[in-house]
Amino acid sequence: MIRVISYLLVILLCGCQSTYVEPDKNIIDKFSMKAGDFLLVVDVNSAKYTDYSNVSCDNSDCIIMRTWFLYEAKVVDVIGGNYKADTIKFANMQHSYFVDEATHKWYVQLRKFKSKSVAKKLSRQYYVVQYQFSNL
């Protein structure tokens, strides 16, 4: 009986450590929001590489190091802005894929694309302005 209770206690404690409870004030303080931005905590469902970059090179020796990645995520918490949906699609300019653990509870500041052509090409309305990975 004691063994069963000990086992259940371990499961409960481990489960609590990986569950999002509330925003981390130390992380939130790092963001500088503008009107129209969203600050969300998300749990990424999918990430997709694109070979598209709106960074250009002046010569043929140039190698573009960052491209747009497309994300679909579950919204865990809305910390700033007026976002109502349970899921969100957004783009991020980055060098390569992030590890899955990093985007499990990912703080992202999103802004609407000004360029309609980039938004159309990526099939996304929002892009990442700033982000911070959670310590979870």
A tleap script that builds the chain and sets N, CA, C and O, in Angstrom:
source leaprc.protein.ff14SB
mol = sequence {
  NMET ILE ARG VAL ILE SER TYR LEU LEU VAL
  ILE LEU LEU CYS GLY CYS GLN SER THR TYR
  VAL GLU PRO ASP LYS ASN ILE ILE ASP LYS
  PHE SER MET LYS ALA GLY ASP PHE LEU LEU
  VAL VAL ASP VAL ASN SER ALA LYS TYR THR
  ASP TYR SER ASN VAL SER CYS ASP ASN SER
  ASP CYS ILE ILE MET ARG THR TRP PHE LEU
  TYR GLU ALA LYS VAL VAL ASP VAL ILE GLY
  GLY ASN TYR LYS ALA ASP THR ILE LYS PHE
  ALA ASN MET GLN HIE SER TYR PHE VAL ASP
  GLU ALA THR HIE LYS TRP TYR VAL GLN LEU
  ARG LYS PHE LYS SER LYS SER VAL ALA LYS
  LYS LEU SER ARG GLN TYR TYR VAL VAL GLN
  TYR GLN PHE SER ASN CLEU
}
set mol.1.N position { 0.820 -1.191 0.000 }
set mol.1.CA position { 0.000 0.000 0.000 }
set mol.1.C position { 0.871 1.265 0.000 }
set mol.1.O position { 0.593 2.216 -0.731 }
set mol.2.N position { 1.913 1.266 0.816 }
set mol.2.CA position { 2.811 2.411 0.872 }
set mol.2.C position { 3.506 2.597 -0.474 }
set mol.2.O position { 3.731 3.725 -0.915 }
set mol.3.N position { 3.837 1.505 -1.110 }
set mol.3.CA position { 4.478 1.563 -2.424 }
set mol.3.C position { 3.546 2.219 -3.443 }
set mol.3.O position { 3.997 3.029 -4.253 }
set mol.4.N position { 2.273 1.890 -3.416 }
set mol.4.CA position { 1.290 2.467 -4.340 }
set mol.4.C position { 1.140 3.966 -4.085 }
set mol.4.O position { 1.112 4.759 -5.026 }
set mol.5.N position { 1.045 4.351 -2.822 }
set mol.5.CA position { 0.909 5.762 -2.471 }
set mol.5.C position { 2.156 6.528 -2.902 }
set mol.5.O position { 2.045 7.634 -3.432 }
set mol.6.N position { 3.329 5.965 -2.687 }
set mol.6.CA position { 4.578 6.608 -3.106 }
set mol.6.C position { 4.620 6.788 -4.620 }
set mol.6.O position { 5.037 7.833 -5.120 }
set mol.7.N position { 4.187 5.766 -5.338 }
set mol.7.CA position { 4.155 5.818 -6.798 }
set mol.7.C position { 3.207 6.919 -7.280 }
set mol.7.O position { 3.557 7.681 -8.180 }
set mol.8.N position { 2.022 7.008 -6.696 }
set mol.8.CA position { 1.052 8.043 -7.074 }
set mol.8.C position { 1.577 9.436 -6.755 }
set mol.8.O position { 1.363 10.368 -7.529 }
set mol.9.N position { 2.253 9.585 -5.642 }
set mol.9.CA position { 2.821 10.870 -5.265 }
set mol.9.C position { 3.875 11.320 -6.272 }
set mol.9.O position { 3.914 12.493 -6.643 }
set mol.10.N position { 4.721 10.409 -6.711 }
set mol.10.CA position { 5.746 10.722 -7.715 }
set mol.10.C position { 5.093 11.147 -9.018 }
set mol.10.O position { 5.530 12.117 -9.635 }
set mol.11.N position { 4.069 10.451 -9.444 }
set mol.11.CA position { 3.363 10.798 -10.682 }
set mol.11.C position { 2.747 12.185 -10.577 }
set mol.11.O position { 2.852 12.981 -11.509 }
set mol.12.N position { 2.105 12.482 -9.448 }
set mol.12.CA position { 1.489 13.794 -9.261 }
set mol.12.C position { 2.530 14.900 -9.266 }
set mol.12.O position { 2.319 15.937 -9.895 }
set mol.13.N position { 3.643 14.705 -8.584 }
set mol.13.CA position { 4.687 15.720 -8.538 }
set mol.13.C position { 5.313 15.944 -9.903 }
set mol.13.O position { 5.560 17.090 -10.280 }
set mol.14.N position { 5.569 14.908 -10.636 }
set mol.14.CA position { 6.147 15.040 -11.975 }
set mol.14.C position { 5.172 15.733 -12.912 }
set mol.14.O position { 5.578 16.568 -13.721 }
set mol.15.N position { 3.906 15.402 -12.815 }
set mol.15.CA position { 2.890 16.027 -13.652 }
set mol.15.C position { 2.771 17.506 -13.384 }
set mol.15.O position { 2.578 18.288 -14.315 }
set mol.16.N position { 2.882 17.909 -12.131 }
set mol.16.CA position { 2.756 19.328 -11.770 }
set mol.16.C position { 3.933 20.131 -12.301 }
set mol.16.O position { 3.766 21.299 -12.653 }
set mol.17.N position { 5.097 19.547 -12.365 }
set mol.17.CA position { 6.270 20.270 -12.821 }
set mol.17.C position { 6.207 20.603 -14.298 }
set mol.17.O position { 6.803 21.599 -14.709 }
set mol.18.N position { 5.523 19.828 -15.111 }
set mol.18.CA position { 5.496 20.070 -16.543 }
set mol.18.C position { 4.225 20.771 -16.997 }
set mol.18.O position { 4.038 20.984 -18.195 }
set mol.19.N position { 3.351 21.132 -16.072 }
set mol.19.CA position { 2.095 21.777 -16.407 }
set mol.19.C position { 2.233 23.284 -16.234 }
set mol.19.O position { 2.759 23.753 -15.225 }
set mol.20.N position { 1.761 24.035 -17.217 }
set mol.20.CA position { 1.774 25.485 -17.138 }
set mol.20.C position { 0.728 25.929 -16.133 }
set mol.20.O position { -0.423 25.499 -16.207 }
set mol.21.N position { 1.108 26.776 -15.202 }
set mol.21.CA position { 0.189 27.253 -14.179 }
set mol.21.C position { -0.087 28.745 -14.365 }
set mol.21.O position { -1.242 29.166 -14.427 }
set mol.22.N position { 0.971 29.532 -14.453 }
set mol.22.CA position { 0.820 30.976 -14.605 }
set mol.22.C position { 2.041 31.528 -15.327 }
set mol.22.O position { 3.083 30.874 -15.377 }
set mol.23.N position { 1.917 32.734 -15.887 }
set mol.23.CA position { 3.048 33.318 -16.609 }
set mol.23.C position { 4.227 33.620 -15.687 }
set mol.23.O position { 4.050 33.939 -14.512 }
set mol.24.N position { 5.408 33.515 -16.234 }
set mol.24.CA position { 6.635 33.808 -15.508 }
set mol.24.C position { 6.927 35.303 -15.647 }
set mol.24.O position { 7.254 35.771 -16.737 }
set mol.25.N position { 6.812 36.052 -14.550 }
set mol.25.CA position { 6.996 37.503 -14.575 }
set mol.25.C position { 8.384 37.887 -15.088 }
set mol.25.O position { 8.522 38.893 -15.783 }
set mol.26.N position { 9.399 37.116 -14.766 }
set mol.26.CA position { 10.755 37.411 -15.238 }
set mol.26.C position { 10.842 37.352 -16.760 }
set mol.26.O position { 11.582 38.118 -17.378 }
set mol.27.N position { 10.090 36.445 -17.353 }
set mol.27.CA position { 10.057 36.350 -18.814 }
set mol.27.C position { 9.231 37.487 -19.393 }
set mol.27.O position { 9.663 38.139 -20.344 }
set mol.28.N position { 8.068 37.732 -18.844 }
set mol.28.CA position { 7.160 38.758 -19.368 }
set mol.28.C position { 7.819 40.135 -19.367 }
set mol.28.O position { 7.609 40.922 -20.290 }
set mol.29.N position { 8.606 40.429 -18.350 }
set mol.29.CA position { 9.262 41.738 -18.234 }
set mol.29.C position { 10.247 42.011 -19.373 }
set mol.29.O position { 10.633 43.161 -19.585 }
set mol.30.N position { 10.655 40.985 -20.100 }
set mol.30.CA position { 11.604 41.150 -21.199 }
set mol.30.C position { 10.950 41.639 -22.488 }
set mol.30.O position { 11.648 42.005 -23.433 }
set mol.31.N position { 9.631 41.648 -22.536 }
set mol.31.CA position { 8.918 42.017 -23.755 }
set mol.31.C position { 8.543 43.494 -23.747 }
set mol.31.O position { 8.208 44.056 -22.705 }
set mol.32.N position { 8.603 44.110 -24.916 }
set mol.32.CA position { 8.187 45.494 -25.110 }
set mol.32.C position { 7.079 45.495 -26.159 }
set mol.32.O position { 7.342 45.387 -27.357 }
set mol.33.N position { 5.855 45.616 -25.699 }
set mol.33.CA position { 4.686 45.482 -26.571 }
set mol.33.C position { 4.348 46.804 -27.258 }
set mol.33.O position { 4.542 47.885 -26.701 }
set mol.34.N position { 3.839 46.685 -28.483 }
set mol.34.CA position { 3.283 47.813 -29.219 }
set mol.34.C position { 1.798 47.552 -29.428 }
set mol.34.O position { 1.331 46.420 -29.298 }
set mol.35.N position { 1.070 48.597 -29.749 }
set mol.35.CA position { -0.363 48.457 -30.000 }
set mol.35.C position { -0.596 47.437 -31.111 }
set mol.35.O position { 0.059 47.481 -32.153 }
set mol.36.N position { -1.520 46.530 -30.884 }
set mol.36.CA position { -1.845 45.509 -31.876 }
set mol.36.C position { -1.079 44.210 -31.714 }
set mol.36.O position { -1.436 43.211 -32.339 }
set mol.37.N position { -0.036 44.192 -30.893 }
set mol.37.CA position { 0.737 42.971 -30.664 }
set mol.37.C position { -0.017 42.021 -29.746 }
set mol.37.O position { -0.895 42.427 -28.984 }
set mol.38.N position { 0.346 40.752 -29.837 }
set mol.38.CA position { -0.137 39.728 -28.916 }
set mol.38.C position { 1.074 39.154 -28.191 }
set mol.38.O position { 2.134 38.966 -28.789 }
set mol.39.N position { 0.912 38.879 -26.917 }
set mol.39.CA position { 1.912 38.123 -26.178 }
set mol.39.C position { 1.219 36.861 -25.699 }
set mol.39.O position { 0.324 36.907 -24.855 }
set mol.40.N position { 1.645 35.738 -26.249 }
set mol.40.CA position { 0.996 34.463 -25.986 }
set mol.40.C position { 1.994 33.456 -25.444 }
set mol.40.O position { 3.193 33.537 -25.711 }
set mol.41.N position { 1.483 32.515 -24.687 }
set mol.41.CA position { 2.221 31.305 -24.360 }
set mol.41.C position { 1.598 30.233 -25.242 }
set mol.41.O position { 0.387 30.014 -25.203 }
set mol.42.N position { 2.423 29.571 -26.033 }
set mol.42.CA position { 1.916 28.580 -26.974 }
set mol.42.C position { 2.608 27.244 -26.773 }
set mol.42.O position { 3.692 27.153 -26.196 }
set mol.43.N position { 1.947 26.218 -27.266 }
set mol.43.CA position { 2.487 24.863 -27.313 }
set mol.43.C position { 2.446 24.456 -28.783 }
set mol.43.O position { 1.367 24.233 -29.333 }
set mol.44.N position { 3.597 24.359 -29.416 }
set mol.44.CA position { 3.688 24.154 -30.856 }
set mol.44.C position { 3.243 22.752 -31.244 }
set mol.44.O position { 3.697 21.758 -30.678 }
set mol.45.N position { 2.341 22.695 -32.228 }
set mol.45.CA position { 1.883 21.423 -32.791 }
set mol.45.C position { 2.699 21.032 -34.017 }
set mol.45.O position { 2.972 19.853 -34.242 }
set mol.46.N position { 3.089 22.038 -34.814 }
set mol.46.CA position { 3.890 21.734 -35.997 }
set mol.46.C position { 4.751 22.924 -36.383 }
set mol.46.O position { 4.382 24.082 -36.188 }
set mol.47.N position { 5.906 22.600 -36.935 }
set mol.47.CA position { 6.834 23.597 -37.455 }
set mol.47.C position { 7.271 23.125 -38.833 }
set mol.47.O position { 7.557 21.947 -39.041 }
set mol.48.N position { 7.316 24.067 -39.770 }
set mol.48.CA position { 7.643 23.690 -41.149 }
set mol.48.C position { 8.654 24.671 -41.727 }
set mol.48.O position { 8.457 25.885 -41.680 }
set mol.49.N position { 9.720 24.138 -42.264 }
set mol.49.CA position { 10.746 24.926 -42.936 }
set mol.49.C position { 10.219 25.438 -44.275 }
set mol.49.O position { 9.504 24.732 -44.986 }
set mol.50.N position { 10.582 26.669 -44.603 }
set mol.50.CA position { 10.380 27.163 -45.970 }
set mol.50.C position { 11.744 27.621 -46.474 }
set mol.50.O position { 12.624 27.944 -45.677 }
set mol.51.N position { 11.917 27.649 -47.760 }
set mol.51.CA position { 13.172 28.168 -48.307 }
set mol.51.C position { 13.036 29.655 -48.645 }
set mol.51.O position { 13.880 30.233 -49.330 }
set mol.52.N position { 11.959 30.253 -48.151 }
set mol.52.CA position { 11.688 31.654 -48.452 }
set mol.52.C position { 12.306 32.577 -47.409 }
set mol.52.O position { 12.153 32.376 -46.204 }
set mol.53.N position { 13.003 33.586 -47.900 }
set mol.53.CA position { 13.573 34.616 -47.049 }
set mol.53.C position { 13.390 35.949 -47.748 }
set mol.53.O position { 13.620 36.049 -48.953 }
set mol.54.N position { 12.986 36.962 -47.026 }
set mol.54.CA position { 12.901 38.275 -47.652 }
set mol.54.C position { 14.165 39.087 -47.376 }
set mol.54.O position { 14.173 40.310 -47.514 }
set mol.55.N position { 15.232 38.390 -46.985 }
set mol.55.CA position { 16.560 38.979 -46.871 }
set mol.55.C position { 17.223 38.773 -48.225 }
set mol.55.O position { 17.116 37.694 -48.809 }
set mol.56.N position { 17.897 39.782 -48.724 }
set mol.56.CA position { 18.526 39.637 -50.037 }
set mol.56.C position { 20.040 39.783 -49.929 }
set mol.56.O position { 20.565 40.357 -48.975 }
set mol.57.N position { 20.715 39.251 -50.926 }
set mol.57.CA position { 22.176 39.325 -50.996 }
set mol.57.C position { 22.572 40.169 -52.206 }
set mol.57.O position { 21.905 40.164 -53.240 }
set mol.58.N position { 23.669 40.889 -52.042 }
set mol.58.CA position { 24.141 41.745 -53.127 }
set mol.58.C position { 25.050 41.021 -54.120 }
set mol.58.O position { 25.248 41.502 -55.236 }
set mol.59.N position { 25.600 39.882 -53.732 }
set mol.59.CA position { 26.506 39.189 -54.642 }
set mol.59.C position { 26.260 37.681 -54.595 }
set mol.59.O position { 25.533 37.191 -53.731 }
set mol.60.N position { 26.856 36.967 -55.509 }
set mol.60.CA position { 26.627 35.522 -55.631 }
set mol.60.C position { 27.329 34.715 -54.536 }
set mol.60.O position { 27.011 33.542 -54.343 }
set mol.61.N position { 28.276 35.323 -53.819 }
set mol.61.CA position { 28.969 34.631 -52.740 }
set mol.61.C position { 28.178 34.626 -51.439 }
set mol.61.O position { 28.585 33.994 -50.464 }
set mol.62.N position { 27.084 35.308 -51.423 }
set mol.62.CA position { 26.276 35.453 -50.215 }
set mol.62.C position { 25.459 34.182 -49.946 }
set mol.62.O position { 24.909 33.579 -50.869 }
set mol.63.N position { 25.389 33.794 -48.694 }
set mol.63.CA position { 24.554 32.664 -48.282 }
set mol.63.C position { 23.532 33.188 -47.288 }
set mol.63.O position { 23.889 33.750 -46.252 }
set mol.64.N position { 22.282 33.002 -47.605 }
set mol.64.CA position { 21.218 33.445 -46.704 }
set mol.64.C position { 21.133 32.449 -45.555 }
set mol.64.O position { 20.947 31.251 -45.767 }
set mol.65.N position { 21.272 32.957 -44.341 }
set mol.65.CA position { 21.345 32.089 -43.167 }
set mol.65.C position { 20.016 31.916 -42.440 }
set mol.65.O position { 19.888 31.029 -41.596 }
set mol.66.N position { 19.022 32.753 -42.755 }
set mol.66.CA position { 17.744 32.659 -42.058 }
set mol.66.C position { 16.605 32.648 -43.067 }
set mol.66.O position { 16.601 33.399 -44.042 }
set mol.67.N position { 15.650 31.782 -42.807 }
set mol.67.CA position { 14.453 31.706 -43.641 }
set mol.67.C position { 13.229 31.672 -42.740 }
set mol.67.O position { 13.332 31.515 -41.524 }
set mol.68.N position { 12.081 31.821 -43.360 }
set mol.68.CA position { 10.836 31.766 -42.595 }
set mol.68.C position { 10.469 30.319 -42.281 }
set mol.68.O position { 10.538 29.443 -43.143 }
set mol.69.N position { 10.082 30.090 -41.042 }
set mol.69.CA position { 9.519 28.822 -40.600 }
set mol.69.C position { 8.056 29.076 -40.252 }
set mol.69.O position { 7.714 30.128 -39.712 }
set mol.70.N position { 7.211 28.126 -40.558 }
set mol.70.CA position { 5.775 28.262 -40.317 }
set mol.70.C position { 5.373 27.413 -39.123 }
set mol.70.O position { 5.762 26.250 -39.010 }
set mol.71.N position { 4.594 28.008 -38.238 }
set mol.71.CA position { 4.180 27.333 -37.009 }
set mol.71.C position { 2.672 27.279 -36.889 }
set mol.71.O position { 1.958 28.181 -37.327 }
set mol.72.N position { 2.205 26.196 -36.285 }
set mol.72.CA position { 0.834 26.060 -35.825 }
set mol.72.C position { 0.937 25.657 -34.364 }
set mol.72.O position { 1.695 24.754 -34.009 }
set mol.73.N position { 0.159 26.343 -33.510 }
set mol.73.CA position { 0.309 26.103 -32.082 }
set mol.73.C position { -1.020 26.235 -31.360 }
set mol.73.O position { -1.939 26.921 -31.809 }
set mol.74.N position { -1.085 25.561 -30.237 }
set mol.74.CA position { -2.207 25.702 -29.311 }
set mol.74.C position { -1.893 26.898 -28.413 }
set mol.74.O position { -0.776 27.028 -27.912 }
set mol.75.N position { -2.880 27.769 -28.214 }
set mol.75.CA position { -2.689 28.917 -27.321 }
set mol.75.C position { -2.928 28.440 -25.896 }
set mol.75.O position { -4.032 28.016 -25.554 }
set mol.76.N position { -1.893 28.511 -25.065 }
set mol.76.CA position { -1.963 28.090 -23.673 }
set mol.76.C position { -2.454 29.243 -22.795 }
set mol.76.O position { -3.239 29.044 -21.867 }
set mol.77.N position { -1.971 30.466 -23.110 }
set mol.77.CA position { -2.349 31.641 -22.318 }
set mol.77.C position { -2.185 32.892 -23.163 }
set mol.77.O position { -1.245 32.997 -23.951 }
set mol.78.N position { -3.099 33.839 -22.999 }
set mol.78.CA position { -2.994 35.157 -23.623 }
set mol.78.C position { -2.552 36.121 -22.531 }
set mol.78.O position { -3.304 36.393 -21.594 }
set mol.79.N position { -1.344 36.632 -22.652 }
set mol.79.CA position { -0.789 37.510 -21.635 }
set mol.79.C position { -0.967 38.972 -22.015 }
set mol.79.O position { -1.180 39.820 -21.149 }
set mol.80.N position { -0.882 39.266 -23.294 }
set mol.80.CA position { -1.062 40.625 -23.773 }
set mol.80.C position { -1.804 40.636 -25.090 }
set mol.80.O position { -1.647 39.727 -25.906 }
set mol.81.N position { -2.607 41.655 -25.299 }
set mol.81.CA position { -3.375 41.757 -26.532 }
set mol.81.C position { -4.737 41.109 -26.390 }
set mol.81.O position { -5.113 40.618 -25.326 }
set mol.82.N position { -5.454 41.122 -27.479 }
set mol.82.CA position { -6.832 40.644 -27.468 }
set mol.82.C position { -6.979 39.488 -28.449 }
set mol.82.O position { -7.621 39.637 -29.489 }
set mol.83.N position { -6.402 38.353 -28.134 }
set mol.83.CA position { -6.482 37.181 -28.997 }
set mol.83.C position { -7.473 36.196 -28.410 }
set mol.83.O position { -7.385 35.860 -27.229 }
set mol.84.N position { -8.418 35.726 -29.219 }
set mol.84.CA position { -9.534 34.914 -28.706 }
set mol.84.C position { -9.507 33.433 -29.087 }
set mol.84.O position { -10.142 32.630 -28.403 }
set mol.85.N position { -8.812 33.045 -30.132 }
set mol.85.CA position { -8.874 31.664 -30.626 }
set mol.85.C position { -8.024 30.722 -29.769 }
set mol.85.O position { -7.142 31.157 -29.030 }
set mol.86.N position { -8.310 29.426 -29.886 }
set mol.86.CA position { -7.574 28.390 -29.152 }
set mol.86.C position { -6.270 27.986 -29.839 }
set mol.86.O position { -5.390 27.386 -29.222 }
set mol.87.N position { -6.159 28.323 -31.126 }
set mol.87.CA position { -4.959 27.979 -31.892 }
set mol.87.C position { -4.487 29.210 -32.656 }
set mol.87.O position { -5.225 30.183 -32.811 }
set mol.88.N position { -3.256 29.150 -33.126 }
set mol.88.CA position { -2.714 30.261 -33.910 }
set mol.88.C position { -1.697 29.731 -34.912 }
set mol.88.O position { -0.996 28.753 -34.649 }
set mol.89.N position { -1.627 30.392 -36.060 }
set mol.89.CA position { -0.617 30.128 -37.078 }
set mol.89.C position { 0.235 31.382 -37.181 }
set mol.89.O position { -0.286 32.496 -37.232 }
set mol.90.N position { 1.560 31.190 -37.211 }
set mol.90.CA position { 2.454 32.333 -37.311 }
set mol.90.C position { 3.757 31.909 -37.980 }
set mol.90.O position { 4.022 30.721 -38.162 }
set mol.91.N position { 4.562 32.904 -38.339 }
set mol.91.CA position { 5.849 32.658 -38.985 }
set mol.91.C position { 6.968 33.245 -38.138 }
set mol.91.O position { 6.778 34.227 -37.421 }
set mol.92.N position { 8.135 32.627 -38.235 }
set mol.92.CA position { 9.313 33.123 -37.540 }
set mol.92.C position { 10.520 33.007 -38.462 }
set mol.92.O position { 10.742 31.961 -39.074 }
set mol.93.N position { 11.299 34.080 -38.562 }
set mol.93.CA position { 12.537 34.068 -39.332 }
set mol.93.C position { 13.625 33.487 -38.435 }
set mol.93.O position { 13.945 34.050 -37.388 }
set mol.94.N position { 14.195 32.348 -38.858 }
set mol.94.CA position { 15.194 31.680 -38.019 }
set mol.94.C position { 16.165 30.876 -38.869 }
set mol.94.O position { 15.968 30.696 -40.070 }
set mol.95.N position { 17.210 30.401 -38.221 }
set mol.95.CA position { 18.283 29.687 -38.915 }
set mol.95.C position { 17.935 28.216 -39.161 }
set mol.95.O position { 18.172 27.699 -40.253 }
set mol.96.N position { 17.380 27.546 -38.163 }
set mol.96.CA position { 17.058 26.125 -38.297 }
set mol.96.C position { 15.926 25.771 -37.339 }
set mol.96.O position { 15.413 26.632 -36.623 }
set mol.97.N position { 15.550 24.522 -37.333 }
set mol.97.CA position { 14.484 24.068 -36.434 }
set mol.97.C position { 14.906 24.224 -34.974 }
set mol.97.O position { 16.074 24.040 -34.632 }
set mol.98.N position { 13.935 24.566 -34.115 }
set mol.98.CA position { 14.150 24.530 -32.674 }
set mol.98.C position { 13.855 23.109 -32.194 }
set mol.98.O position { 13.093 22.389 -32.838 }
set mol.99.N position { 14.440 22.704 -31.089 }
set mol.99.CA position { 14.104 21.403 -30.519 }
set mol.99.C position { 12.681 21.481 -29.965 }
set mol.99.O position { 12.247 22.539 -29.507 }
set mol.100.N position { 11.968 20.378 -30.006 }
set mol.100.CA position { 10.563 20.348 -29.584 }
set mol.100.C position { 10.371 20.833 -28.152 }
set mol.100.O position { 9.396 21.526 -27.864 }
set mol.101.N position { 11.278 20.482 -27.259 }
set mol.101.CA position { 11.141 20.866 -25.857 }
set mol.101.C position { 11.127 22.384 -25.681 }
set mol.101.O position { 10.467 22.901 -24.780 }
set mol.102.N position { 11.847 23.087 -26.531 }
set mol.102.CA position { 11.933 24.541 -26.412 }
set mol.102.C position { 10.608 25.214 -26.741 }
set mol.102.O position { 10.293 26.260 -26.175 }
set mol.103.N position { 9.843 24.643 -27.629 }
set mol.103.CA position { 8.593 25.273 -28.054 }
set mol.103.C position { 7.371 24.677 -27.367 }
set mol.103.O position { 6.237 24.937 -27.769 }
set mol.104.N position { 7.604 23.877 -26.329 }
set mol.104.CA position { 6.490 23.275 -25.590 }
set mol.104.C position { 5.687 24.339 -24.851 }
set mol.104.O position { 4.458 24.344 -24.919 }
set mol.105.N position { 6.357 25.222 -24.159 }
set mol.105.CA position { 5.723 26.392 -23.542 }
set mol.105.C position { 6.570 27.587 -23.970 }
set mol.105.O position { 7.532 27.964 -23.301 }
set mol.106.N position { 6.188 28.167 -25.095 }
set mol.106.CA position { 6.979 29.179 -25.771 }
set mol.106.C position { 6.256 30.512 -25.664 }
set mol.106.O position { 5.105 30.628 -26.083 }
set mol.107.N position { 6.919 31.515 -25.110 }
set mol.107.CA position { 6.366 32.870 -25.036 }
set mol.107.C position { 6.682 33.555 -26.356 }
set mol.107.O position { 7.852 33.687 -26.715 }
set mol.108.N position { 5.656 33.993 -27.088 }
set mol.108.CA position { 5.872 34.649 -28.370 }
set mol.108.C position { 5.113 35.973 -28.435 }
set mol.108.O position { 3.934 36.056 -28.091 }
set mol.109.N position { 5.813 36.982 -28.878 }
set mol.109.CA position { 5.188 38.275 -29.165 }
set mol.109.C position { 4.955 38.296 -30.664 }
set mol.109.O position { 5.896 38.204 -31.452 }
set mol.110.N position { 3.700 38.419 -31.048 }
set mol.110.CA position { 3.331 38.357 -32.461 }
set mol.110.C position { 2.799 39.698 -32.936 }
set mol.110.O position { 2.175 40.444 -32.182 }
set mol.111.N position { 3.060 39.985 -34.201 }
set mol.111.CA position { 2.591 41.209 -34.837 }
set mol.111.C position { 2.062 40.850 -36.222 }
set mol.111.O position { 2.538 39.905 -36.852 }
set mol.112.N position { 1.099 41.591 -36.677 }
set mol.112.CA position { 0.518 41.364 -37.999 }
set mol.112.C position { 1.505 41.852 -39.065 }
set mol.112.O position { 2.104 42.918 -38.925 }
set mol.113.N position { 1.665 41.062 -40.128 }
set mol.113.CA position { 2.518 41.469 -41.246 }
set mol.113.C position { 1.988 42.755 -41.863 }
set mol.113.O position { 0.784 42.889 -42.083 }
set mol.114.N position { 2.876 43.698 -42.142 }
set mol.114.CA position { 2.499 44.893 -42.905 }
set mol.114.C position { 2.482 44.568 -44.391 }
set mol.114.O position { 1.640 45.063 -45.141 }
set mol.115.N position { 3.420 43.729 -44.803 }
set mol.115.CA position { 3.528 43.355 -46.206 }
set mol.115.C position { 2.508 42.273 -46.536 }
set mol.115.O position { 2.620 41.137 -46.077 }
set mol.116.N position { 1.532 42.634 -47.323 }
set mol.116.CA position { 0.492 41.669 -47.727 }
set mol.116.C position { 1.087 40.559 -48.601 }
set mol.116.O position { 0.616 39.423 -48.560 }
set mol.117.N position { 2.117 40.879 -49.391 }
set mol.117.CA position { 2.719 39.871 -50.260 }
set mol.117.C position { 3.452 38.804 -49.455 }
set mol.117.O position { 3.380 37.621 -49.789 }
set mol.118.N position { 4.163 39.213 -48.388 }
set mol.118.CA position { 4.851 38.240 -47.539 }
set mol.118.C position { 3.825 37.395 -46.793 }
set mol.118.O position { 3.972 36.175 -46.704 }
set mol.119.N position { 2.790 38.034 -46.256 }
set mol.119.CA position { 1.736 37.304 -45.545 }
set mol.119.C position { 1.071 36.285 -46.473 }
set mol.119.O position { 0.801 35.156 -46.063 }
set mol.120.N position { 0.813 36.672 -47.693 }
set mol.120.CA position { 0.174 35.765 -48.663 }
set mol.120.C position { 1.110 34.608 -49.012 }
set mol.120.O position { 0.687 33.452 -49.054 }
set mol.121.N position { 2.368 34.921 -49.259 }
set mol.121.CA position { 3.341 33.880 -49.618 }
set mol.121.C position { 3.475 32.835 -48.497 }
set mol.121.O position { 3.622 31.644 -48.767 }
set mol.122.N position { 3.423 33.292 -47.250 }
set mol.122.CA position { 3.589 32.390 -46.108 }
set mol.122.C position { 2.263 31.814 -45.601 }
set mol.122.O position { 2.264 30.895 -44.782 }
set mol.123.N position { 1.157 32.337 -46.071 }
set mol.123.CA position { -0.169 31.927 -45.584 }
set mol.123.C position { -0.288 32.135 -44.079 }
set mol.123.O position { -0.869 31.314 -43.369 }
set mol.124.N position { 0.270 33.242 -43.607 }
set mol.124.CA position { 0.234 33.586 -42.189 }
set mol.124.C position { -0.043 35.077 -42.053 }
set mol.124.O position { 0.464 35.881 -42.836 }
set mol.125.N position { -0.844 35.446 -41.062 }
set mol.125.CA position { -1.106 36.854 -40.788 }
set mol.125.C position { -0.085 37.444 -39.823 }
set mol.125.O position { 0.158 38.651 -39.837 }
set mol.126.N position { 0.521 36.589 -38.974 }
set mol.126.CA position { 1.359 37.068 -37.875 }
set mol.126.C position { 2.782 36.526 -37.966 }
set mol.126.O position { 3.024 35.436 -38.485 }
set mol.127.N position { 3.705 37.315 -37.450 }
set mol.127.CA position { 5.093 36.892 -37.357 }
set mol.127.C position { 5.618 37.176 -35.954 }
set mol.127.O position { 5.078 38.015 -35.232 }
set mol.128.N position { 6.670 36.468 -35.584 }
set mol.128.CA position { 7.282 36.622 -34.266 }
set mol.128.C position { 8.162 37.860 -34.259 }
set mol.128.O position { 9.056 38.011 -35.092 }
set mol.129.N position { 7.894 38.744 -33.302 }
set mol.129.CA position { 8.705 39.938 -33.098 }
set mol.129.C position { 9.828 39.607 -32.116 }
set mol.129.O position { 10.985 39.975 -32.313 }
set mol.130.N position { 9.449 38.907 -31.064 }
set mol.130.CA position { 10.377 38.547 -29.996 }
set mol.130.C position { 9.857 37.266 -29.356 }
set mol.130.O position { 8.653 37.011 -29.353 }
set mol.131.N position { 10.754 36.473 -28.822 }
set mol.131.CA position { 10.321 35.248 -28.134 }
set mol.131.C position { 11.235 34.944 -26.971 }
set mol.131.O position { 12.345 35.465 -26.855 }
set mol.132.N position { 10.727 34.086 -26.122 }
set mol.132.CA position { 11.507 33.599 -24.982 }
set mol.132.C position { 11.035 32.187 -24.691 }
set mol.132.O position { 9.832 31.946 -24.585 }
set mol.133.N position { 11.954 31.260 -24.561 }
set mol.133.CA position { 11.583 29.907 -24.198 }
set mol.133.C position { 11.334 29.830 -22.703 }
set mol.133.O position { 12.015 30.488 -21.915 }
set mol.134.N position { 10.368 29.034 -22.323 }
set mol.134.CA position { 10.025 28.843 -20.912 }
set mol.134.C position { 11.079 27.996 -20.242 }
set mol.134.O position { 11.809 27.256 -20.902 }
set mol.135.N position { 11.157 28.105 -18.947 }
set mol.135.CA position { 12.098 27.293 -18.168 }
set mol.135.C position { 11.513 25.942 -17.825 }
set mol.135.O position { 12.175 25.137 -17.170 }
set mol.136.N position { 10.276 25.666 -18.254 }
set mol.136.CA position { 9.634 24.395 -17.918 }
set mol.136.C position { 10.284 23.247 -18.637 }
set mol.136.O position { 9.870 22.100 -18.471 }
savepdb mol mol.pdb
quit
